[in-house]
Amino acid sequence: YKPFQKYAGGDKNNGKELIETIGCVGCHSVEGINPELNEKVNSRRAPYLTNLASKVDPDWLVSWLKQPRHYDEETIMPSFR
């Protein structure tokens, strides 16, 4: 696989807000967000997101978030803006 988008930097506070508001916690747990959000029914269905950036290539991660089916046509991960 090859990333189709480059990581252009980010903002920690904006990222936290996105995680809390666009539905990530429906499947993922993340340290440092509203604790009630981490207790949702399916929040342990998908990988734990804390420190994920230290484990994956930033360009791959941006490409995965923008178009997950680029890597896996059968993924249940939705495509995000």
N, C-alpha and C positions, 0 to 999 in steps of 0.2 A: 504494500500500500504506500501511497505517497500523499502527504498533506497537500491540499489545494489552496490553503490559506495560511498566511504568516501571522504569528503572534505579534501584535503591535503594542504590547504593554497593557496594563490594566490599573484599576483602582480598587483597593481592598474594600472600601466602604460600599462602593457601587456593586461589587461582586457579592457581598453579604446581602445587600438588599435584593439583588436578583435571585439568589438562592432561596430567600425567604418568601418571595412573591410569585415566581413563575412556575412553581410546582416541583422543584428538585426534591424537596423533603417528602414528597409523596412516595418516593422509593429510596432515597439516600439519607443517611445521617451525616451531620456535619458539626464538628466541635465549634463552639463560639456563637451559635445562633440561638434564638429564642428556644429555651428548653422544651416548651410545649410542642413546638414543631417537630422535634426529634422523636416525640412519643406517638406520632401518627401511626396508624395501623400497619402500613407497609414500608415504613421508613428503614427497614433493614433488608429489604429485598435486593437492593443493588449495592455496589461497592461504597464503602465509607469514603467520603470525599476529603477529609482532613489530610493535608500534606500530599494530595494527589499530584500537584505540580512537581514535586520532587521525584516522582516515580515515572512520569511520562514526558515525552517531548512536547514543548509548548505549541509548536505548529500542528502536531497531531491532535492535541486536545482542542484547539480552536476549530480545526476541520471536523472533528468528531461532533462537537456541540452544534456546529452549523448544519451538518449533513451526515448523521450517523449511518445512514444506509449506503454511504460511499464506501464504508469498510465492511459492513455486514448487512446484507439485504434483508435478513430475518430478525434484526434487532427490534426490541420493543421500546428502545430509547426514542423519544420523540425528537423531532427537529426543532431547534430553538432559533429565535431571531438573532 
